[in-house]
Amino acid sequence: MHVGMRIPGHIAKLPIEEQIAFAKEVGLDAIDLPSPDPAYKKALDEAGLLAGSFDVAGVSETLHKDESVRARGVERMKQDLAKAAELGLKTAFICLVPADHTMPRRESYAIFIETYPEIVAFAEERGISLAMEPWPGPAPYYPTLACTPEMYRAIFSKITSPALGICYDPSHFVRIGVDYIRVLEEFGDRVRHVHGKDTEILHEGRYLYGTLRPTFGTPIGWSEGDWRYTIPGSGEVNWTKVAALLRIKGYDGVISIELEDHLYGSSVEANKEGIRKALQHLRMAI
């Protein structure tokens, strides 16, 4: 397996050449692309780095109640998938958050099952996999599809193509109380990308307001008070066990560090320190 990064916020403001130089300096193998960008892909190739996943446009529009908006979203996704295929990119990162955050998951699921067979077939024809992100979505509705095993079972029962898979990120499962190891045991053959992120359970917060958000005050960044996202090694996830299970399930792709930790979010240098520490832990685990 390879270790890469999803470009953190402050590092993303640097020129592409500086981003890539940093990745090379610390020993990363790959970088996730924010879009199927030919210039960025060319720079990665010249540096001898891999492209991890790539983001695509139009995803939220594909889950819109308005058919014309959905059609526009489908076309935007197809355009990016076609560009990616020309560049030899293989893994599209998608986060299935509907434009209307108040829409119940049952309704957005019905739209998804109607809309996505066409998109999945288009991707499969071009040798691209779609990796569904399990972030639950913004509070208070948490509307994202594909964020629980219940949703995985429902989705894969209707769309069986191997081109539709998951972006495995155990931090989200720890956060919502789902067994992140059992997820791999059941759906490991669907893993198309991995995010290197962790979650620390904040026990004082859990005592004060359980899994509800605090009534008073504002939680720290990347947190809802009873949990916080962290770099690998600072949370609950056993990355050695995760890596072993990924191998058993046949995954040999990229684990991309997703830096969402308030301790390393304040500046370029803080971002770099977080990436270094996360990389060190993941290298030992895999």
C-alpha positions as CSV (number, residue, x, y, z in Angstrom):
1,M,0.0,0.0,0.0
2,H,1.0,3.6,-0.6
3,V,0.6,6.6,1.7
4,G,-0.5,10.0,0.2
5,M,-2.4,13.1,1.3
6,R,-5.6,14.9,0.5
7,I,-4.3,18.4,0.2
8,P,-4.9,20.3,3.5
9,G,-6.4,23.8,3.5
10,H,-3.2,25.9,4.1
11,I,-1.0,23.7,1.9
12,A,-3.6,23.9,-0.9
13,K,-2.9,27.7,-1.0
14,L,0.7,27.0,-2.0
15,P,1.8,26.7,-5.7
16,I,1.5,23.2,-7.1
17,E,5.3,22.9,-7.3
18,E,5.6,23.6,-3.5
19,Q,2.9,21.1,-2.6
20,I,4.6,18.4,-4.6
21,A,8.1,19.3,-3.3
22,F,6.8,19.0,0.3
23,A,5.2,15.6,-0.5
24,K,8.5,14.4,-1.9
25,E,10.5,15.8,1.0
26,V,8.5,13.9,3.7
27,G,8.3,10.7,1.7
28,L,4.7,10.6,0.6
29,D,3.8,8.4,-2.4
30,A,0.7,10.1,-3.7
31,I,-1.5,13.2,-3.7
32,D,-5.3,13.3,-4.2
33,L,-6.3,15.7,-6.9
34,P,-9.0,18.4,-6.3
35,S,-10.1,17.9,-9.9
36,P,-9.0,16.0,-13.0
37,D,-6.4,18.7,-13.7
38,P,-4.0,17.9,-16.6
39,A,-1.3,20.3,-15.2
40,Y,-1.4,18.8,-11.8
41,K,-1.3,15.3,-13.1
42,K,1.7,16.2,-15.4
43,A,3.5,17.7,-12.4
44,L,2.9,14.5,-10.4
45,D,4.1,12.3,-13.2
46,E,7.3,14.3,-13.5
47,A,7.9,14.1,-9.8
48,G,7.4,10.4,-9.7
49,L,4.3,10.6,-7.5
50,L,1.0,8.8,-7.8
51,A,-2.4,10.4,-8.2
52,G,-4.7,9.1,-5.5
53,S,-8.4,9.9,-5.9
54,F,-9.8,12.9,-7.8
55,D,-12.8,15.0,-7.0
56,V,-15.6,15.5,-9.5
57,A,-18.1,18.3,-10.0
58,G,-21.9,18.0,-9.9
59,V,-22.4,15.4,-7.2
60,S,-24.9,17.3,-5.1
61,E,-26.9,18.2,-8.2
62,T,-27.4,14.6,-9.1
63,L,-29.4,14.2,-5.9
64,H,-31.7,17.2,-6.5
65,K,-35.5,16.9,-6.6
66,D,-35.6,18.9,-9.8
67,E,-35.0,16.6,-12.8
68,S,-33.4,19.3,-14.9
69,V,-30.9,20.0,-12.1
70,R,-30.1,16.3,-11.8
71,A,-29.5,16.1,-15.5
72,R,-27.1,19.0,-15.3
73,G,-25.3,17.3,-12.4
74,V,-25.0,14.0,-14.4
75,E,-23.5,15.8,-17.3
76,R,-21.0,17.7,-15.1
77,M,-19.9,14.4,-13.5
78,K,-19.6,12.7,-16.9
79,Q,-17.4,15.6,-18.2
80,D,-15.0,15.2,-15.3
81,L,-15.0,11.4,-15.6
82,A,-14.2,11.7,-19.3
83,K,-11.3,14.1,-18.6
84,A,-10.0,11.8,-15.9
85,A,-10.0,8.8,-18.2
86,E,-7.9,10.7,-20.7
87,L,-5.4,11.4,-17.9
88,G,-5.3,7.7,-16.8
89,L,-6.9,8.5,-13.4
90,K,-8.7,5.6,-11.8
91,T,-10.6,6.6,-8.6
92,A,-13.3,9.3,-8.3
93,F,-14.0,10.6,-4.8
94,I,-17.7,11.4,-4.3
95,C,-19.5,12.6,-1.2
96,L,-23.3,12.0,-1.7
97,V,-24.6,15.1,0.1
98,P,-27.9,16.3,-1.4
99,A,-28.3,19.9,-2.2
100,D,-31.3,20.1,0.2
101,H,-29.8,19.0,3.5
102,T,-33.3,18.5,5.0
103,M,-34.1,15.8,2.5
104,P,-34.6,12.4,4.3
105,R,-32.1,9.8,3.2
106,R,-35.0,7.6,2.0
107,E,-35.9,10.2,-0.6
108,S,-32.3,10.9,-1.7
109,Y,-31.7,7.2,-1.9
110,A,-34.6,6.8,-4.3
111,I,-33.2,9.5,-6.5
112,F,-29.7,7.9,-6.3
113,I,-31.0,4.5,-7.4
114,E,-32.7,6.2,-10.4
115,T,-29.8,8.4,-11.3
116,Y,-26.5,6.6,-10.6
117,P,-26.7,3.4,-12.8
118,E,-26.0,5.6,-15.8
119,I,-23.1,7.4,-14.0
120,V,-21.6,4.1,-12.7
121,A,-21.8,2.5,-16.2
122,F,-20.1,5.6,-17.7
123,A,-17.3,5.3,-15.2
124,E,-16.9,1.6,-15.6
125,E,-16.6,1.9,-19.4
126,R,-13.6,4.1,-18.8
127,G,-11.9,2.0,-16.1
128,I,-12.8,4.4,-13.3
129,S,-14.2,3.5,-9.8
130,L,-16.4,5.8,-7.7
131,A,-15.4,5.9,-4.1
132,M,-18.3,7.0,-1.8
133,E,-17.2,9.0,1.2
134,P,-18.9,8.1,4.6
135,W,-18.9,11.6,6.1
136,P,-22.4,11.9,7.6
137,G,-22.9,15.5,6.4
138,P,-23.6,18.7,8.1
139,A,-25.6,19.0,11.3
140,P,-28.3,18.8,12.3
141,Y,-29.7,16.6,9.4
142,Y,-26.7,14.4,8.5
143,P,-28.1,13.7,5.1
144,T,-25.2,12.0,3.3
145,L,-25.9,8.7,1.6
146,A,-23.4,5.9,2.0
147,C,-22.3,6.8,5.5
148,T,-23.6,3.6,7.3
149,P,-23.6,-0.1,6.7
150,E,-27.4,0.0,6.4
151,M,-27.0,2.4,3.4
152,Y,-24.1,0.3,1.9
153,R,-26.4,-2.8,1.9
154,A,-29.2,-0.9,0.3
155,I,-27.0,0.7,-2.4
156,F,-25.1,-2.4,-3.3
157,S,-28.2,-4.5,-3.5
158,K,-29.4,-2.3,-6.3
159,I,-26.1,-1.3,-8.0
160,T,-23.8,-4.3,-8.2
161,S,-21.1,-3.0,-10.5
162,P,-17.6,-3.2,-9.1
163,A,-17.1,0.3,-10.4
164,L,-19.1,1.6,-7.4
165,G,-17.2,1.3,-4.2
166,I,-16.4,3.1,-0.9
167,C,-13.8,5.5,0.3
168,Y,-13.0,3.8,3.7
169,D,-12.5,6.4,6.4
170,P,-12.7,4.8,9.9
171,S,-12.9,8.2,11.6
172,H,-16.5,8.6,10.6
173,F,-17.5,5.2,11.8
174,V,-15.9,5.7,15.2
175,R,-17.6,9.1,15.4
176,I,-21.1,7.7,14.9
177,G,-20.6,4.5,16.9
178,V,-20.3,2.0,14.0
179,D,-17.8,-0.9,14.3
180,Y,-15.1,0.2,11.8
181,I,-13.5,-3.2,11.7
182,R,-16.8,-5.0,11.0
183,V,-17.3,-2.5,8.1
184,L,-14.1,-3.7,6.6
185,E,-15.0,-7.4,7.2
186,E,-18.3,-6.9,5.4
187,F,-17.5,-4.4,2.7
188,G,-13.7,-4.7,2.3
189,D,-14.0,-5.9,-1.2
190,R,-15.7,-2.6,-2.1
191,V,-12.9,-0.4,-0.8
192,R,-11.6,1.8,-3.7
193,H,-9.8,4.4,-1.7
194,V,-8.8,5.0,2.0
195,H,-8.6,8.1,4.1
196,G,-6.0,8.2,6.8
197,K,-7.9,10.0,9.6
198,D,-8.8,9.1,13.1
199,T,-11.3,10.1,15.8
200,E,-10.8,10.7,19.5
201,I,-13.8,10.2,21.8
202,L,-13.9,13.1,24.3
203,H,-15.3,11.4,27.3
204,E,-16.0,14.5,29.3
205,G,-18.1,15.8,26.5
206,R,-19.8,12.5,26.1
207,Y,-20.8,12.6,29.8
208,L,-22.0,16.2,29.6
209,Y,-24.2,15.9,26.5
210,G,-23.9,12.4,25.2
211,T,-24.0,12.3,21.4
212,L,-26.0,15.5,21.3
213,R,-24.2,18.7,20.6
214,P,-23.5,21.2,23.5
215,T,-26.2,23.6,24.4
216,F,-23.7,26.3,25.4
217,G,-20.4,27.2,23.7
218,T,-18.8,26.1,20.4
219,P,-16.9,22.9,20.0
220,I,-13.3,23.1,18.8
221,G,-12.7,22.7,15.1
222,W,-13.5,19.4,13.4
223,S,-15.5,18.3,16.5
224,E,-19.0,18.2,17.9
225,G,-18.0,18.3,21.5
226,D,-18.0,14.6,22.4
227,W,-15.6,13.6,19.6
228,R,-12.9,15.2,17.5
229,Y,-11.2,14.2,14.3
230,T,-7.5,13.6,14.7
231,I,-4.4,12.4,12.8
232,P,-3.9,8.6,12.8
233,G,-2.3,7.5,16.1
234,S,-4.1,10.1,18.2
235,G,-7.6,8.4,18.2
236,E,-9.4,5.2,18.6
237,V,-8.5,3.4,15.3
238,N,-6.1,0.5,15.3
239,W,-4.3,1.2,12.0
240,T,-2.2,-2.0,12.1
241,K,-5.4,-4.1,12.2
242,V,-7.0,-1.9,9.5
243,A,-4.0,-2.3,7.2
244,A,-4.0,-6.1,7.7
245,L,-7.6,-6.4,6.9
246,L,-7.2,-4.2,3.8
247,R,-4.5,-6.5,2.6
248,I,-6.7,-9.6,3.2
249,K,-9.5,-8.0,1.2
250,G,-7.1,-7.3,-1.6
251,Y,-6.6,-3.5,-1.3
252,D,-3.2,-2.3,-2.4
253,G,-4.0,1.3,-3.2
254,V,-3.4,4.6,-1.5
255,I,-4.2,5.6,2.1
256,S,-4.5,9.4,1.8
257,I,-4.0,11.4,5.0
258,E,-7.0,13.7,5.4
259,L,-5.8,16.4,7.8
260,E,-8.8,17.5,9.9
261,D,-7.2,18.0,13.3
262,H,-7.5,21.3,15.1
263,L,-4.0,20.9,16.6
264,Y,-2.5,21.0,13.0
265,G,-4.9,23.3,11.2
266,S,-3.7,26.8,11.9
267,S,-1.0,27.4,9.3
268,V,1.1,25.9,6.5
269,E,3.7,24.8,9.1
270,A,1.0,23.2,11.3
271,N,-0.4,21.4,8.3
272,K,3.1,20.1,7.4
273,E,3.7,18.9,11.0
274,G,0.4,17.1,11.0
275,I,1.2,15.3,7.7
276,R,4.6,14.3,9.0
277,K,3.2,12.8,12.2
278,A,0.4,11.0,10.4
279,L,2.7,9.6,7.8
280,Q,5.1,8.3,10.5
281,H,2.2,6.4,12.3
282,L,0.8,5.0,9.0
283,R,4.2,3.8,7.8
284,M,4.6,1.8,11.1
285,A,1.1,0.4,10.7
286,I,1.3,-0.8,7.1
